[in-house]
Amino acid sequence: MAATEQVIVTLPLELVARIDRLDQNRNRSRFIAEAIEHELGRRRRDALHRSLQTPHVETAEFSEAGLSEWGAHLPTGDEDLVDSEGGRVVRWVDGQGWVEETE
């Protein structure tokens, strides 16, 4: 369970009435917490968007290089990136976690 802290917030009566009309469970705290989480996420996305529009001077050259140039340096597919003979075959078992497969 997440730690909580009581915060006293004053809201206009009409806003509280609108919350109560929408939230039939009348859990104002949960409703307001979800609204705040949504708004914080929106602001975080906006900040990221602004950052991408005006990248930091030191990262501008990487930004200008673009994905295609970066991808040009990746292996072409002729090279094995993963050794399929290495490692062990495992599977997920409820209550036990990852279990090694036996033949």
C-alpha positions in Angstrom: 0.0 0.0 0.0 1.3 3.4 -0.9 2.1 5.9 1.8 -0.4 8.7 2.0 -0.5 12.2 3.5 -3.6 14.2 4.3 -3.8 17.5 2.4 -6.6 20.0 2.9 -7.8 21.5 -0.4 -10.5 24.1 -0.7 -12.6 23.7 -3.9 -15.6 25.7 -5.2 -19.0 24.0 -4.3 -20.0 23.7 -7.9 -16.8 21.8 -8.7 -17.4 19.4 -5.7 -20.9 18.8 -7.0 -19.6 18.0 -10.5 -17.2 15.5 -8.9 -20.0 13.9 -6.9 -22.2 13.6 -10.0 -19.5 11.9 -12.0 -18.1 9.7 -9.2 -21.0 7.5 -8.0 -18.8 5.9 -5.3 -18.3 9.4 -3.8 -14.6 8.7 -3.2 -13.5 12.3 -3.7 -9.9 11.6 -2.6 -9.4 8.9 -5.2 -11.1 11.0 -7.9 -8.9 14.0 -7.1 -5.7 11.9 -6.9 -6.5 10.4 -10.3 -7.1 13.9 -11.8 -3.8 15.1 -10.4 -1.9 12.0 -11.8 -3.5 12.7 -15.2 -2.5 16.4 -15.0 1.1 15.6 -13.9 1.4 13.1 -16.8 0.1 15.8 -19.2 2.6 18.3 -18.0 5.5 15.7 -18.2 4.5 15.0 -21.8 4.4 18.7 -22.6 7.8 19.2 -21.1 9.2 16.3 -23.1 7.6 17.7 -26.3 9.2 21.2 -25.6 12.5 19.5 -25.0 12.3 17.6 -28.3 11.4 20.9 -30.1 14.5 22.7 -28.7 17.1 20.1 -27.7 20.0 20.9 -25.5 23.0 22.3 -27.4 25.2 19.3 -26.6 22.6 16.9 -27.9 21.6 18.9 -31.0 24.1 17.1 -33.3 22.7 13.7 -32.2 19.2 15.0 -32.8 20.1 16.2 -36.3 21.8 12.9 -37.2 18.5 11.2 -36.9 17.4 7.6 -36.6 18.4 6.6 -40.1 22.1 7.4 -39.6 22.0 5.6 -36.2 20.4 2.6 -37.8 23.0 2.5 -40.6 25.6 1.4 -38.0 23.5 -1.6 -36.8 24.3 -5.1 -38.0 22.8 -6.0 -41.3 21.3 -9.3 -40.3 24.2 -11.4 -41.6 25.7 -11.4 -38.1 24.3 -13.4 -35.2 23.4 -11.0 -32.4 22.3 -13.8 -30.1 23.9 -17.2 -29.6 20.8 -19.4 -29.7 22.9 -22.4 -28.6 24.0 -20.6 -25.4 21.9 -20.2 -22.3 19.1 -22.4 -21.0 15.5 -22.9 -22.0 13.2 -21.8 -19.2 9.4 -21.4 -18.8 7.2 -19.6 -16.3 5.4 -21.7 -13.7 2.8 -20.0 -11.5 3.8 -20.1 -7.9 7.4 -21.2 -8.8 8.6 -18.5 -11.2 11.1 -19.3 -14.0 11.9 -23.0 -14.2 14.5 -24.6 -16.4 13.0 -26.8 -19.1 14.1 -30.5 -19.0 14.1 -32.5 -22.2 
